Amino acid sequence: MGFSRTKDRVFAGYETMSGWLSRRPRAVRMAVYKVFGGAFWAAYWLPGNSVRPTMVALAKRAGAGSATALFRRYVRHFLTGTDLAERVRHGFGSELDGRLVIPDKARLDALLADRGVFLALPHLHASFAMVYCLSHQYPMLAVVSLTRNKDRARAQRALYEKAGCEILDVRSETPSAVARSILGALKAGKIVVGTVDRIQRAPEEAIDKARDVVRAQAFGSPVGFGGWPTRFAAKAGAPIVPAMVEQAGNDIRLILGDATVPTADLSTSTQAWADELERLIRAHPHEWAFCLDKHWSRVLRAE
């Protein structure tokens, strides 16, 4: 059974009791989450599953030591990140007040002084909690793509309604409407948050215009990144800032990487922010929820 299917089954079981669980004390919630976490461990030890080989490869590439210890942190942070998001979804978002820490906040403010910023995230356990907290400090647009799984999409929609900022679901809008929203937000000096680590097969040429895919290197392998972040940021004259969200005790830390000021050279600009994104992932591999995506799993396990 693949990891995605495992995740869907865990969610289906969890959703039947999420409302009840949200009203329980944290100790009870985390005890229940650990039961669901057992499904992830089952996938990790299941013979023939790609989860453990992927973690072995990621631990090696990140210099993280034991793959099992890395996966233990991965599961723990997945569960705590889920709890943070669910607290917001069920009306307890005030518990997150004051928990966001931005070590490089002065630089973010300087970048926003005369333009918008595209905050480029990989899929992270505490992304939503960070967006919720950040939206109380800055005007924002969050670019999302609802999952194709209907039950999870319904829960995502209920969650995004509590984000506290404007939400753009790219799957429910036309390409022209998406472009207008993102460009308008960047030109208005807002933070546009988007996840950018959904990869495809690398095109043979530098750019596949039909698929809007740019060929780049990641973890030593050719991959295909979406061209939209670079295109929109270049048109708006806005920097792309890769970032990581780290759960550190009671804090939610937004760690900003080096900014890329995109140019008309789509390939070079995309590679620049992809390199910085990879550096952040290597530094915080346990926070990268998408490492078990089938495409990234193949990349990480490639020699």
Secondary structure in CASP SS format (residue, H / E / C, confidence):
PFRMAT SS
TARGET T0000
AUTHOR 0000-0000-0000
METHOD secondary structure of the structure
MODEL  1
M C 1.00
G C 1.00
F H 1.00
S H 1.00
R H 1.00
T H 1.00
K H 1.00
D H 1.00
R H 1.00
V H 1.00
F H 1.00
A H 1.00
G H 1.00
Y H 1.00
E H 1.00
T C 1.00
M C 1.00
S H 1.00
G H 1.00
W H 1.00
L H 1.00
S H 1.00
R C 1.00
R C 1.00
P C 1.00
R H 1.00
A H 1.00
V H 1.00
R H 1.00
M H 1.00
A H 1.00
V H 1.00
Y H 1.00
K H 1.00
V H 1.00
F H 1.00
G H 1.00
G H 1.00
A H 1.00
F H 1.00
W H 1.00
A H 1.00
A H 1.00
Y H 1.00
W H 1.00
L C 1.00
P C 1.00
G C 1.00
N C 1.00
S C 1.00
V H 1.00
R H 1.00
P H 1.00
T H 1.00
M H 1.00
V H 1.00
A H 1.00
L H 1.00
A H 1.00
K H 1.00
R H 1.00
A H 1.00
G C 1.00
A C 1.00
G C 1.00
S C 1.00
A H 1.00
T H 1.00
A H 1.00
L H 1.00
F H 1.00
R H 1.00
R H 1.00
Y H 1.00
V H 1.00
R H 1.00
H H 1.00
F H 1.00
L H 1.00
T H 1.00
G H 1.00
T H 1.00
D H 1.00
L H 1.00
A H 1.00
E H 1.00
R H 1.00
V H 1.00
R H 1.00
H C 1.00
G C 1.00
F C 1.00
G H 1.00
S H 1.00
E H 1.00
L H 1.00
D C 1.00
G C 1.00
R C 1.00
L E 1.00
V E 1.00
I C 1.00
P C 1.00
D C 1.00
K H 1.00
A H 1.00
R H 1.00
L H 1.00
D H 1.00
A H 1.00
L H 1.00
L C 1.00
A C 1.00
D C 1.00
R C 1.00
G C 1.00
V E 1.00
F E 1.00
L E 1.00
A E 1.00
L E 1.00
P C 1.00
H C 1.00
L E 1.00
H C 1.00
A C 1.00
S H 1.00
F H 1.00
A H 1.00
M H 1.00
V H 1.00
Y H 1.00
C H 1.00
L H 1.00
S C 1.00
H C 1.00
Q C 1.00
Y C 1.00
P C 1.00
M E 1.00
L E 1.00
A E 1.00
V E 1.00
V E 1.00
S C 1.00
L C 1.00
T C 1.00
R C 1.00
N C 1.00
K H 1.00
D H 1.00
R H 1.00
A H 1.00
R H 1.00
A H 1.00
Q H 1.00
R H 1.00
A H 1.00
L H 1.00
Y H 1.00
E C 1.00
K C 1.00
A C 1.00
G C 1.00
C C 1.00
E E 1.00
I E 1.00
L E 1.00
D E 1.00
V C 1.00
R C 1.00
S C 1.00
E C 1.00
T C 1.00
P H 1.00
S H 1.00
A H 1.00
V H 1.00
A H 1.00
R H 1.00
S H 1.00
I H 1.00
L H 1.00
G H 1.00
A H 1.00
L H 1.00
K H 1.00
A C 1.00
G C 1.00
K C 1.00
I E 1.00
V E 1.00
V E 1.00
G E 1.00
T E 1.00
V C 1.00
D C 1.00
R C 1.00
I C 1.00
Q E 1.00
R C 1.00
A C 1.00
P C 1.00
E C 1.00
E C 1.00
A C 1.00
I E 1.00
D E 1.00
K C 1.00
A C 1.00
R C 1.00
D C 1.00
V E 1.00
V E 1.00
R E 1.00
A E 1.00
Q E 1.00
A E 1.00
F C 1.00
G C 1.00
S E 1.00
P E 1.00
V E 1.00
G E 1.00
F E 1.00
G E 1.00
G C 1.00
W H 1.00
P H 1.00
T H 1.00
R H 1.00
F H 1.00
A H 1.00
A H 1.00
K H 1.00
A H 1.00
G C 1.00
A C 1.00
P C 1.00
I E 1.00
V E 1.00
P E 1.00
A E 1.00
M E 1.00
V E 1.00
E E 1.00
Q E 1.00
A E 1.00
G C 1.00
N C 1.00
D E 1.00
I E 1.00
R E 1.00
L E 1.00
I E 1.00
L E 1.00
G C 1.00
D C 1.00
A C 1.00
T E 1.00
V C 1.00
P C 1.00
T C 1.00
A C 1.00
D C 1.00
L H 1.00
S H 1.00
T H 1.00
S H 1.00
T H 1.00
Q H 1.00
A H 1.00
W H 1.00
A H 1.00
D H 1.00
E H 1.00
L H 1.00
E H 1.00
R H 1.00
L H 1.00
I H 1.00
R H 1.00
A H 1.00
H C 1.00
P H 1.00
H H 1.00
E H 1.00
W E 1.00
A H 1.00
F H 1.00
C H 1.00
L H 1.00
D C 1.00
K H 1.00
H H 1.00
W H 1.00
S H 1.00
R H 1.00
V H 1.00
L H 1.00
R H 1.00
A C 1.00
E C 1.00
END
